[in-house]
Amino acid sequence: MSNETIKRRRAEKKTDYKQRLKLLKSNEPRLVVRKSNNHTRIQLVDWKEDGDEVLARAGTDELHEFDWKGHTGNLPAAYLAGYLLGQRALDESIDKCILDIGLQKNTPENRIYAAVKGVKDAGIEVPVGDKMIPSDERIRGEHIREYASEMSQGEKEDHFSSLIDKGLDPEKITENFETVKENIGE
């Protein structure tokens, strides 16, 4: 990579090369987690001289294949995508990795750490403090279920119209979560 490319990527705030070097020195595959408003994408990446190699990948956009009816930009979906990636990593005989959040804000209990919890629950070792991981209740979507249960039917139809259109009562999101987790595990 040329010096101009490195300077440009630093200026565009796309790559923190000091952080990247520390991660590469670990000699572990990197668990790269990236989120947008509507999706969480996760990859296991290994460094090679001719460029990074993606060993496994998963994203919340794949969850519909496992009967997920919820939104793909929330904590439960991020966890399920992480769990899916963990299953795929095990298929590739990967059992350990190091987290790479890039330039994203390191906020405890957010979607990044929900995805990490999914990877860990699948059986992959990822060194992350327990304080960073969201609670099991939030990961299962209990907060969404409780919020929906406090609404009138009209409010629920307005606020959760996309879920209802997919045939999911928002008060049943935890059941859908458990079903999808079982489907991924099979």
C-alpha positions in Angstrom: 0.0 0.0 0.0 1.4 3.4 -1.0 2.0 6.2 1.5 -0.6 8.2 -0.4 -3.2 5.6 0.2 -2.4 5.3 3.9 -2.6 9.1 4.3 -5.8 9.3 2.3 -7.5 6.5 4.4 -6.3 8.2 7.6 -7.7 11.5 6.5 -11.0 9.9 5.5 -11.1 8.2 8.9 -11.4 4.8 7.4 -8.5 3.0 9.0 -6.6 3.4 12.2 -3.3 1.8 11.3 -1.9 1.8 14.8 -4.9 -0.2 16.0 -4.7 -2.5 13.0 -1.1 -3.2 13.6 -1.8 -4.2 17.3 -4.5 -6.5 16.1 -2.4 -8.1 13.4 0.4 -8.8 15.9 -1.9 -11.0 17.9 -1.7 -13.6 15.1 -5.4 -14.4 15.6 -8.1 -14.0 13.0 -10.0 -10.7 13.5 -13.7 -10.6 14.3 -14.7 -7.6 12.2 -18.1 -6.2 13.2 -19.7 -3.4 11.3 -23.2 -1.9 11.8 -25.5 0.3 9.9 -29.0 1.5 10.7 -30.5 -1.6 9.2 -27.9 -4.3 9.4 -25.0 -5.8 11.3 -22.3 -7.5 9.2 -19.6 -9.8 10.7 -16.5 -11.3 9.2 -13.6 -13.4 10.4 -10.6 -12.0 8.6 -7.0 -13.2 8.5 -4.1 -11.2 7.2 -2.2 -12.3 4.2 0.7 -10.6 2.4 -1.4 -10.0 -0.7 -4.4 -8.8 1.2 -6.9 -9.8 3.9 -8.7 -13.1 3.5 -12.2 -13.5 4.7 -12.5 -16.9 6.5 -16.2 -16.7 7.3 -19.0 -14.1 7.2 -22.6 -13.6 8.3 -25.0 -10.7 8.3 -28.4 -9.8 9.6 -29.7 -9.7 6.0 -29.4 -13.6 6.0 -31.6 -14.2 9.0 -34.8 -14.4 7.0 -33.5 -17.7 5.7 -33.8 -19.0 9.3 -37.4 -17.5 9.7 -36.4 -14.2 11.4 -39.3 -11.8 11.1 -37.9 -9.0 13.2 -36.0 -5.9 12.3 -32.4 -6.6 11.1 -30.9 -3.5 12.8 -31.5 -4.4 16.5 -29.7 -6.3 19.3 -31.5 -9.7 18.8 -30.7 -9.7 15.1 -27.0 -8.8 15.8 -26.7 -11.6 18.3 -28.3 -14.1 15.8 -25.9 -13.0 13.1 -23.0 -13.5 15.5 -24.3 -16.9 16.4 -24.5 -17.8 12.7 -20.9 -16.6 12.1 -19.8 -18.6 15.1 -21.3 -21.8 13.7 -19.6 -21.1 10.3 -16.3 -20.5 12.1 -16.5 -23.8 13.9 -17.1 -25.5 10.5 -13.8 -23.9 9.4 -12.0 -25.2 12.6 -11.6 -21.7 14.0 -12.0 -21.5 17.7 -10.4 -18.2 18.7 -10.3 -14.6 17.4 -9.8 -11.0 18.4 -12.4 -8.3 18.1 -11.9 -5.5 15.5 -14.4 -2.7 15.8 -12.5 -0.4 13.5 -13.3 3.3 14.0 -16.8 2.7 15.5 -17.5 4.1 19.0 -16.7 1.6 21.7 -20.0 1.7 23.6 -20.9 -1.0 26.1 -24.0 -3.2 25.5 -24.5 -2.2 21.9 -25.1 -4.3 18.8 -21.4 -4.9 18.3 -21.2 -6.7 21.6 -24.5 -8.5 21.0 -22.9 -10.0 17.9 -19.8 -10.9 20.0 -22.0 -12.6 22.5 -23.5 -14.7 19.6 -20.1 -15.7 18.4 -19.0 -16.6 22.0 -22.2 -18.6 22.6 -21.5 -20.6 19.4 -18.2 -21.7 21.0 -15.6 -19.3 19.7 -13.2 -17.7 22.2 -13.3 -13.8 22.0 -11.5 -11.9 24.7 -14.1 -9.3 25.7 -15.1 -8.1 29.2 -18.5 -9.2 30.5 -19.3 -5.5 31.3 -19.5 -4.9 27.5 -22.0 -7.6 26.7 -25.7 -6.8 26.8 -27.9 -8.7 29.2 -29.5 -12.0 28.0 -33.0 -10.3 28.4 -32.1 -7.5 26.0 -30.4 -10.0 23.6 -33.6 -12.1 23.4 -35.7 -8.9 22.8 -37.4 -8.7 26.2 -37.2 -4.9 26.1 -39.1 -4.9 22.7 -41.7 -7.3 24.0 -42.3 -5.3 27.2 -42.5 -2.0 25.2 -45.1 -3.5 22.8 -47.1 -4.9 25.7 -47.5 -1.4 27.2 -49.0 0.0 24.0 -52.6 0.0 22.8 -53.4 -2.1 19.7 -53.5 1.0 17.5 -50.2 2.3 18.8 -48.7 -1.2 18.3 -50.0 -1.3 14.7 -48.4 2.1 14.0 -45.1 1.5 15.7 -44.5 -2.1 14.7 -46.3 -2.2 11.3 -43.3 -3.9 9.6 -43.2 -6.7 12.1 -47.0 -7.1 11.9 -46.9 -7.1 8.1 -44.4 -10.0 8.3 -46.8 -11.9 10.6 -45.0 -11.3 13.9 -46.8 -10.0 16.9 -44.1 -7.8 18.6 -45.0 -9.4 21.9 -43.8 -12.7 20.5 -40.4 -11.5 19.4 -38.6 -13.6 22.1 -40.3 -16.7 20.8 -39.2 -15.9 17.2 -35.7 -15.3 18.5 -35.5 -18.7 20.2 -36.9 -20.4 17.0 -34.3 -18.7 14.8 -31.5 -19.6 17.2 -32.6 -23.3 17.1 -32.8 -23.1 13.2 -29.2 -21.8 13.0 -27.9 -24.4 15.4 -29.3 -27.3 13.2 
